[in-house]
């Protein structure tokens, strides 16, 4: 086993070291919505990251309608 060679080179006893290899991905920690909100308030995550994760919590979020120049320049004229 290659790990035994590495341990011997580092002056460790392979039998005492009790090396263990863990395969696979670690379990994903559960997120608390309050932690997500706090991270967004502190600027630790971008708004689009917040929205993506909020949807995972079941929040219904809609995309903002893009503003057009005509929306901003609505003027009423009186004669």
C-alpha positions in Angstrom: 0.0 0.0 0.0 1.4 3.4 -1.0 0.3 5.1 2.2 2.6 2.9 4.2 5.6 4.0 2.1 4.7 7.6 2.6 4.3 7.1 6.3 7.7 5.4 6.6 9.4 8.2 4.6 8.0 10.6 7.2 9.3 8.5 10.1 5.8 7.3 11.1 4.9 3.8 12.1 2.2 2.7 9.6 0.6 0.4 12.2 0.4 3.1 14.9 -0.7 5.8 12.5 -4.1 4.0 11.7 -4.4 5.7 8.4 -7.9 5.6 6.9 -9.0 6.8 3.4 -12.5 8.1 3.1 -14.0 7.9 -0.4 -17.0 9.7 -1.6 -18.3 13.2 -1.0 -18.9 14.4 2.5 -22.5 15.0 3.7 -23.7 18.4 2.9 -24.5 20.4 6.0 -28.0 21.7 6.5 -28.4 25.4 6.0 -30.5 27.6 8.2 -32.4 30.3 6.3 -31.4 32.8 9.0 -27.7 32.0 8.3 -28.3 32.6 4.6 -30.0 36.0 5.2 -27.1 37.0 7.6 -24.5 36.0 5.0 -26.3 38.1 2.4 -26.5 41.1 4.8 -22.8 40.9 5.5 -22.0 40.7 1.7 -20.5 37.2 2.0 -22.6 36.0 -0.8 -23.8 37.7 -4.0 -27.5 38.5 -4.5 -27.8 35.9 -7.2 -26.3 33.3 -4.8 -28.8 34.3 -2.1 -31.7 34.0 -4.6 -30.6 30.6 -5.8 -30.3 29.2 -2.3 -33.6 30.8 -1.2 -35.4 29.0 -3.9 -34.0 25.7 -2.5 -35.7 26.6 0.8 -39.0 26.8 -1.1 -39.2 30.6 -1.5 -41.0 31.7 -4.6 -38.9 34.4 -6.2 -39.6 36.1 -9.5 -37.1 37.8 -11.8 -37.4 41.6 -11.9 -38.9 43.0 -15.0 -36.1 45.0 -16.7 -36.7 48.7 -16.7 -36.9 50.5 -20.0 -36.1 54.1 -20.8 -39.8 54.7 -21.4 -40.7 53.6 -17.9 -38.4 56.2 -16.4 -39.3 59.0 -18.8 -43.1 59.0 -18.4 -44.1 62.6 -18.4 -47.6 64.0 -18.3 -48.2 67.2 -20.2 -50.9 69.6 -19.4 -52.1 72.3 -21.9 
